[in-house]
Amino acid sequence: MGNYPVEIGRVVISKSGRDKGRPFLIVELPGEPYVLIADGALRRLRKPKKKKLKHLEFTGIVLEGIQDKLKQGTKVFDAELRSALKNTMQAKEE
């Protein structure tokens, strides 16, 4: 899990399951040892995936704009999430 805190808005990478290797964003914290994750494509915000913390690789990246919207209860669009994750992962690879 690294030294990164579990928080809404943190980018994580799936370590297991059919979505292995895909980036996701933590969108809700229902309680240990689970989080709800979404990527705006495979998993939409209206139906996030419940995943155990041990099956996720935490990154040092927090999408602050989306994090603020999620915490305030403002509508976040799937396209917005997809775009932010795509741009973040491309920048990370460079």
C-alpha positions in Angstrom: 0.0 0.0 0.0 3.0 2.3 0.3 3.1 5.3 2.6 0.2 7.0 1.0 -3.0 7.7 2.9 -6.3 6.2 1.8 -8.4 9.2 0.7 -11.0 10.2 -1.8 -9.4 11.4 -5.0 -6.3 9.2 -4.9 -5.3 7.4 -8.0 -4.8 3.7 -7.5 -3.8 0.8 -9.8 -5.6 -2.5 -9.7 -3.3 -5.4 -8.7 -5.8 -8.3 -9.3 -8.9 -9.3 -11.1 -9.9 -8.8 -14.7 -9.2 -5.0 -14.3 -5.5 -5.7 -13.3 -3.2 -2.9 -14.3 -5.9 -0.3 -14.9 -5.8 3.1 -13.1 -8.8 4.0 -11.0 -9.8 6.8 -8.6 -11.0 6.3 -5.1 -14.5 7.8 -5.0 -15.8 6.6 -1.6 -14.6 5.1 1.7 -17.3 2.7 3.0 -14.9 1.4 5.6 -11.8 -0.8 6.0 -10.8 -2.9 4.2 -12.8 -1.7 1.3 -12.9 1.4 -1.0 -15.2 2.2 -4.0 -13.3 2.9 -7.2 -14.3 4.2 -10.6 -12.5 5.1 -13.9 -15.4 6.7 -15.9 -15.2 4.0 -18.6 -15.2 0.4 -17.3 -16.6 1.5 -14.0 -18.8 4.5 -14.0 -19.3 6.9 -11.1 -22.9 5.9 -10.7 -21.9 2.3 -10.1 -18.4 2.2 -8.6 -16.5 -1.1 -7.9 -16.0 -2.2 -4.3 -12.4 -3.4 -3.9 -10.2 -4.5 -1.0 -7.2 -2.3 -0.2 -4.8 -5.2 -0.5 -5.8 -5.5 -4.2 -4.8 -1.9 -5.0 -1.4 -0.3 -5.6 -1.5 3.3 -4.3 0.2 6.1 -6.2 1.3 9.5 -4.9 -1.2 11.2 -7.3 -4.3 12.9 -6.0 -6.7 14.5 -8.5 -7.4 17.6 -6.4 -10.1 19.1 -8.7 -12.2 15.9 -8.7 -11.4 15.3 -5.0 -12.9 18.7 -4.1 -16.0 18.0 -6.2 -16.5 14.6 -4.6 -16.1 15.9 -1.1 -18.5 18.8 -1.7 -21.1 16.5 -3.4 -20.8 18.4 -6.7 -21.6 16.4 -9.9 -18.6 14.8 -11.4 -19.0 13.5 -15.0 -17.5 10.2 -16.2 -15.9 12.0 -19.2 -14.1 14.4 -16.7 -12.8 11.5 -14.7 -11.7 9.5 -17.8 -9.8 12.6 -19.1 -8.1 13.3 -15.8 -7.0 9.7 -15.4 -5.7 9.5 -19.0 -3.8 12.7 -18.7 -2.3 11.8 -15.4 -1.2 8.3 -16.5 0.4 9.7 -19.7 2.3 12.3 -17.7 3.5 9.6 -15.3 4.9 7.5 -18.1 6.9 10.4 -19.6 
